[in-house]
């Protein structure tokens, strides 16, 4: 997959999230909280540079993968959409939609959501505090130095409160509009049960966990990053330094090796280049490796592959299980951050994006919790790792107008 470059989003597409009413005056424009539910508002949406899917209604819900697999196999579901939590042993949020609309273009959110009346957000809390996050990184480095772990990903979260109710779709629309290639997602988490009713996960993730089309499978993991610079020469220098960073290359290699190994369980022809590419977003340079495979069993679905791959060392660590044990013992609940959002059709095709650059809205539509993390290896610097989380949280902050 080549480096991201700005791509024109089709302007001839109809409104993807049409509202029931609009006004010409910005002062008269209703807030999203004033509208009970726009007619065309999706319950799930995933926007990708090459295509998009949005759905409405819920015919069935699943809080674990097996009944969803069975529904796809027995023909009772044409498609399953939703999210996988970071801790896959917890409740998933999958559903069978009542209607599906797809397009060969990224989603084009209407101006109502992109530029309509939007509430003011303030930072209410951080967990852990910046100081405590640095301490956690230092502790992880000491554990990594003992040889128990090679890499572990540590994250922190920020809670933002709005001065009035908002529509989660408005946040998703702002995220999609701000991404040059139109990456973005929105998914209802209600299927995960208590504590998730009417919660939505919104985000703008450029990281592809897995895509299956026919018997061809692709993955594009990201690991190793550095902040963009405003000066073009300094920005180019930062990208070059990232490509040569032994620390970031090692961190990236753990992810590529894991994905290639897992895909090797489904394919006898896995291709994983030895040198990563550069991928850029507005805030960060990333190291990324395009991995491809041909699945041997036609019955294998995108959902099967996502469940097998998740979580990769890009969000967990290496070795996988010790890293997950460390995170669950030392960090607050990530919920659906660091999981995956996507869809799988009855023919097995589908796509799951890693749920990063994301936030979870609450039932009252008055707050949003966002996460940012970074991979820790034996030579990680606590101050630099804290700075990386700040940069990664910038995507959500900007979408909230901060």
N, C-alpha and C positions, 0 to 999 in steps of 0.2 A: 504494500500500500504506500503510495507516494506521500511526500510531505503535504500537509493541508495547504491549500491555496484558496483565496476567496472565490466563491462560486455564486453566480447569480441564481437566486431563488425565483422560480417561475411566478411571474406577476399575473399570468393569465388564468391562474387557478381560482376557483370560487372560494369564498370564505370557508375555512375548515372548521372554525368554531363560531358559526353565525349567532348573533344575538337576536332576541325577539324584537327589540326596538333600539333605535339609535336616534340621536339628535345631532343637528349640525353645530350647535354651540357647545364648546367645551364646558362652559359653566352649567349648561343644562344637562349635560351627559350624565346618565345615571351611573352610580357605582355598581360594581359587580354584585355587591351585597344587596342592592335594591332589586335585583332580578332573581326570582326564585330558581329558575333554571332555563338558560337559553335553549331553544329548540334543538339546535345542532350540537350542543356541548357534549364532548366525549367523556366517557368514563375511563377510557384508556387511549393513549396516543403515543406513538413512537415515530420520531422523525429522523431520517437518515439521508445523507447526500444523494443516495440512489433511489430511494423509495420512502413511502410512509404508510402507516396503518393507523386507523382510529376506529374505535368501536363505541357502541351505545348499548345500554341495557345489560342486564345480567340474568342469564337463564339458569346457571348453576354456579356454585362456589365451591372451592376446594382449599383446604388448609394444609394439604400434603401432596406430594407429587404423584403417588401411585393411582389414586382415583382419577386424576387428570389424564394420566397415561391411558388408563382403561377407557375413559370416555373418547379419547382420540382413536384408540384401537377398535372399539366396537361401533364406531360411527355415530354415537350419540352427540358428538361435538365435532364441528367443522374446524374449530380453532379454540385454543386456550391462550389467554393473555394474563399478564400479571407480573408478580415480583417474587424473587427468592430472597429470604433474609440472609444476613451475613452468617449467622449460626444456622446452618441448614437443618439442625435437629429441632428448631423451633417452628412455629406455624408459618406456612407459606401463605401467599395471597394470590391465588389463581382463580380465574373464572372463565365461564363460557359466555361470550357476548351474544346479545340478541341480534345485532346487526354489525356488519363490518364494511368499512370503506377503505380501499387501498389506492395508492397513486404512485406513479414512477418518479415523483418529485418529492423533495422535502415539504413538510407542512408550511403553509403560509398563513400564520395567524392573522385574523382581521384586525384592522386598526382599532376597533372597539377594545380589544384586549391589550394591544400593544401600547396605545397611547391614551386610553381612557383614564378617568379619575382613579388614582391609585393612592392607597393610604400611606402614611408616614410610619416607618419602622424605626425602632430603637433597639440597641443591643441590651438585652436584659440580664444575661449571665453567660459565663464560659465554664466549661467542665471538661478537663481540669483547667485550672488557671494556667496562664503562660509559665509561671514559675514551676508549678507542679509538673507540667508537661516536660519541661527541661529535665527535672529530676527523674521522671519516668524514662526518658531517653537515656540518661546517664546510667540508670539501673539496668536497662536493657543491654547497653553496650558492655557492662560488666558481665552479664550472663552470656552474651555472645562470645566474649573473650574466653569464657571457660570451656567452650566447645559444645555446649548443649544445643545451641541454635546457630544457624548460619545467617538468618535474616528474620526479622519480625517487623510487622507494620503497626505503628502506633498512631492513633487518631485522637482528635479532640473535637468538641462540639460547641456551637454557639446558639443560644436561644434568642430569637428576635420577636418583639411584640409590636403589633400594629395598633394605631390609634382608633381604628374602626374595622369592622369585618371586611374581608377581601375574598376573592374567588381564586382558588388554587390554579385555575386555568389561566388567569391573568399572569401569575408568576411564571407558569410554564411557557406562555406565549412570549414573555419578555426574555426568557432564557433562549428560546429558539431564535428569536429575532436578533439577539446579540451575537449568536454563533455564525461565523461566516459561511459555514457549510450546512447550517440548519439542523445540527444535532439537537435532540431534545426528547424528553419523555414526560408523561403524566400517567399515573396509575392509582386506582382506588385500592386502599389497603384493607378495606372492611372484611374481606374474606379471612384475614388472619385472626379474627375474633376479638375478644375483649381487649380494650386499650387501643384498637385500631379503627373502630367504627367511624366512617366518614373522614378518615385521615387519607391524605393523598401524598404520594411521593412524586416530587417534580425535580427535574434535573436536566443537565446538558452534558452528557458523557461522550467523549470521543473514543472510549476504549471498548473494542469489540471482544466480548467473551467468546462467542461462537456464532457463526452463520452457516446454515445448511441449505443448499439448493440442489435438489436432485441427490446425487451421491457425492457432491463436492462440498467440502467443509473448509471454512476459513476462520482464522482467529487473528486478532491484532492486539497483543498485550502491550501495555505501557508500563515501564518501570525505569526510574532514573529521570530526574527533571531539574530544571533550573528556571528562574524567573526571567521573563522577557525584559529587555531594556528599551527605553524610549529612543536612545541614540542608535541609529542603524548600525554604525561600526561596532559599538559596544554589544549590540544585540547579536551580531554575527560572531563576535569573539566569544560570547557566552555559549552560543550553540556549538562552536568548534571545541571549546573546553569541555562541554558535556560529552561530546563524542569521544574525547580522549580520557575521560575520567575513569580511573581504575575502579573507584568505589561504585560509581553508577553502572559501569559495565558489568561488574560482579553482581550487583543487585538485579540487573536486568537478566543476566544469564540464568539465575535461579528460576525465574518465571518461564523463560523459553524452554528450559529443560523439563519443567513440570508439564507444560502443555503438550510438548512433543511426546512425552512418555504416556500421558493419558490418551491422547489421540492414537497412539500406537496400539492401544488395546482395541481400537475399532477399525484400524486401517493398517495395511501393509505398505502404504506409500505416503509417508509424512515428509513434508519438505519444510525445513526451518533454517533459513539463512544464518550464517555464523556472525554476521555483522549487522547491528541494528540500524534502522533509519532514524532520521529526525522528523518529528511531527510537531507542529506549532499550533497553539491556541492563542487567544488574545493575551493570556497571562503567562503562559509557560511554554518552554521547549521540553519535549519528551523524547526519550528513546523508545522506539517501537519496532517490533519485528513481525512481518507478515508471515503467518504459518498456514500451510494448506495441507489437505489430506483428501483421499478418496475413501469413503467408508465401504467396507466389504459387505456389511449386512444391510440390505435395503430397508429393513424394519427399524433400524436405529433412527431416532428422531432428534430434532434440535433440542427438545426438552431433556432427552436422555443425555446428550452430550453436555448440556449446560450443568446438569446435576453432577455429572462425573468430573467436570473441570473445576467447579466452584468449591471453595474459593481458591484462586490461584495465589502463588506467592506475591503477586502484585498487591494484594489486599490482606493476605494472611502472613505468610512467611515460609521459611524452609528450615528443616523439614516441616511438612505441612501440619501434621497433628501436634507436635510439640509447640509450634508457633501458635496454633489456635488455642491450645491449652493455656499458654502464657497470656494471650490477649484476653481470654474469658476470665482469667484470674486477676488481671491487673487493670482492666479497663471497664468503663461503664458500658451498658448495653448499646450496641451499634444499631439495633433494630434492622432496618433494611438498607442502611448505608453499607457499602462494600459488598452488597449482594449482587443481584442482576435483575434487569427489567426486560421483558420481551414477549414474544408470542411464538406459538408453534401450531402449525396447521395439521389437519388429519393425514396429509400425505408425508408428513415428517419434516417438511421445510419450515424454516423459522429463523429467528435471530434473537440473541440476548446480549444486551449491552451491560457492562459493569456499572453498577449504580454509584458513581462518583459525581462530584460537582453537583450535589443534590441536597434537597431539604425535605422535611416532612411537615406538613401542615396539620393543625389540630382540628377537632370536630367543630369547634366554635368559629373557625376561620379568623382567629385573632392572633395566632403565633405560628412561627416556623422555626424548626430546629435544623441546623445545617452542620455538616461534618467536613473535616479536612484531615488528611493523614499523610504519612510518609514512611518509606522503608528504612529500617535501621539495620546497619551492618556494623562490624567490629570497629571501624574507624569513623563512625558517624559523629558529628559535632552537635551537641544539644542545641546551641543557639541557631545553627543553620537549619536544623530539623524543625525548630519552632517557626522560623521564618518561612519554611516551605509550607507549613499548614496555613499560615496567614495568606500566602499567595493563592493557595487552592481554595480558600474560603472566599476569595475576592469575587469569584464567579457568581455566587449567590448574593453576596453583599451588593454588587452592582445591580443585579436584577431587582433587589428590594429598594434601590435608589440610594444606597449608602456609599 
